[in-house]
Structure formats: structure tokens, C-alpha cells
């Protein structure tokens, strides 16, 4: 049975120890990702998808559900390899979570700060140069992550925008 999600403004604030605990999981078994994805129905032919993901053995999925309830955002999904994920997608939701956890994150502090800068750019409906700047931040986040299987880079997006005449070389 799906839990009813309470609007953020109606949620009671998390206490400091809960924030620190969840931030520790993000540092150890989580990831901060800003993925460049091709898309034909958007202005520059690519979109940037902001995601925070917490990973846990599916046998301990209740821990992910507890985190989802504390954050009041995200969804839990199951992978074929016996791992479950709590995924938080979207600029507004990711920004909210990162601002809650930011002061307690240690190992992924660089990714958190880069993501917050990128989200600020992207929420302003950026011009081409700003969009490329956000793509470069996505590259930096990816490089700071432990493992990455990137398919698209800022350079690829920039080259396409130059070919289309949307960006000067």
C-alpha cells in the first residue's frame, strides 16, 4: 500500500541526528547524479536529470522506506541484482533534500555543492552558454563519483549546439 505523501510545508522538520544519519548513508551507500540525457522535445536537444539515490540490500528495504518517510520524497525500486534503491528525482526535490543534509555530508560534499549550483542555473531557464555551464557541472559531479557509466558529456552537447547554430564556437 502506497503511503500518502504530505506536502513539504506540512512536514515536521527532521532533527539534527536524523539528518546526520541519512547524510551518512548518502556518503556511504548513496550517489548524487546529474545526468545528461538526449531528448528531442526540449530546447537544446538534451536535458539534465538531477537524482539522489540511496542503495540497500533488498533484504533491508525497510531502511530505505524509513528514509523516504523522513525525507517525504522519492520512491523505492528493486533491481534484479538484489539491491533496492530510494530515488529522489527532479530539481525541486533534489535541492530540498541536499539543503536538508548539506551540513552533515562529508565525503560527497563536492557533488552536493556542484549539484546545488547546477540546479540554480537550471531553474532559471538558461540560455545556451548557461546550459553548457550546467552540463560541465554534470561532468564534474560524474568525475567526483566513485563509478560512472556516462554516455553523454558537456563537450558532446556543446558540439551539437554549435552545429545547430545555437552557440558560437
N, C-alpha and C positions, 0 to 999 in steps of 0.2 A: 504494500500500500504506500503510495507516494505521500510524503509529508508536505503539508501546506507551508509554502514559503511566506514568511512575514516580511512586509516591506522594511527596508533598512532603517528608515526613520522611526519605526515602531519597535526595533530590536533593542534589548538591553545591551549595554556595552560589555565587551569581554573584559575580564580582569587581566591584570598585567601578567600573572603567571600563566594564564591560558594562552595569551598572545605569545609569550616566550616559548611555551611548549610547542605550539603549532609552528612557530618560526624555526624551531629546532628540527622539526620534521621536514620543513621546506629545505633547510640547509642539508640535511642528510639524505632524505628519500623524496626529493621533490625537484621540480625544474621550473624555470622561468623562460618562456619561449616567445619570440616574436617572429613568426614565420611569414615569408614572402610567398604568396600563392597567386598563380596566374588566374585571371578572371576576365572574361570578355565583356561583362556588363558594368564595369567600373571605369572611371575616367582615364586612368593610366595603364589599364590592362593587367594590373596586379593589385592585390590587397594585402594588407598586413594583419595577421591574426594574432592577437595577444592571448596567451594562455599561461595559466599556472597549473601545474599538475603535481599531485601527491601520489606516490606509489606504495602499495602494500600487498603482501601475500593475500590471496583471496580468502584464506582461512581466517584472516584477521580483519575482514572488511568492516566490521563494526567500528573500528577506529576511524576509518575514512568517513563513515556516516556521522560519527560524533563530530569530526572536524567540519563536515558540511553543515551540520546543525549549528555549530559555534560561529562559523563564518556567515551562515544564512545565504549561501550562494553555491552554485556548482552542481554537478551530478556525478554519480558513481557509475563506472562502467567496468566490464570484465574483459580481460584479454584471454586469448587461447592458451597462453603460457602459464596460467595460474596466478597472474597478477591482476589486481584491481586498481583502478585509478579514480581519484577525485579530480575532476577537471573543472577549472573556472575559466571561462572564455569571455572575451569582449572587453573593450577599453574601460567601460564604467566599472564592471565587476572586478577586473584585474587591478585597476587603480585603487579601488576601495580596499581590497584585501592587502595589497602591498603597503598602503598607508597605515593600515592597522598593525602590520607585522614588522615594518621597516626598521624600527629602532632595535629589534631583537635579532634580526638576521645578521649572521656573521660571515659565513663562507660564500654566500651568494649575494653579498651586498652590492657588488659591481653590477650584476644583472638587474637587481631591483632598481638601482639608481638610473641605469640606462633605459630600462622599460618605462619608468615614470617620465623621463624626458621625452621619449618617443611618443607616449600617449598624449602628452601636452601638445606636441606638434600635430599629431593625427586628429585630435579632437577639434582643431581649428580649420579643418578642410584645407589642407596645404596646397600651395602651388607646387609645380613640378620640382623645383630646387629643394623645397622643404620635404617633399615626399621622398626624394633621393636621400636627404639627410636622415630621415627616419629609417629608410632601408639600410643605410650604413650603420645605424644603431642596432638594427636587427642582426647584421653581420657581427658586430662586436659582442652582442649577447650570445650569439651562437658560438663564437670563438672562446668565450669565457666558460661555456658549459663543458661538462665532462665528456659528453659524447654527442655528436651531431651528425645527422644524415641530410644535410642541406641539399636541396635541388636547385634553389634559385638564390642569387646574390644581388647586392646593390649594383654591382658592375653590369650584370645582365639587364637589370631594369633600366639603368642609365643608358646603356647602348640602345635599347629598344626605343626609349623616349627620344633620343637624338635622331634615330632613323625616322621616327614619326613626325619630327619637327616640333615636338612639344618641349624640347630642351635644347639649348645651344651647346655645341661641343666645347 
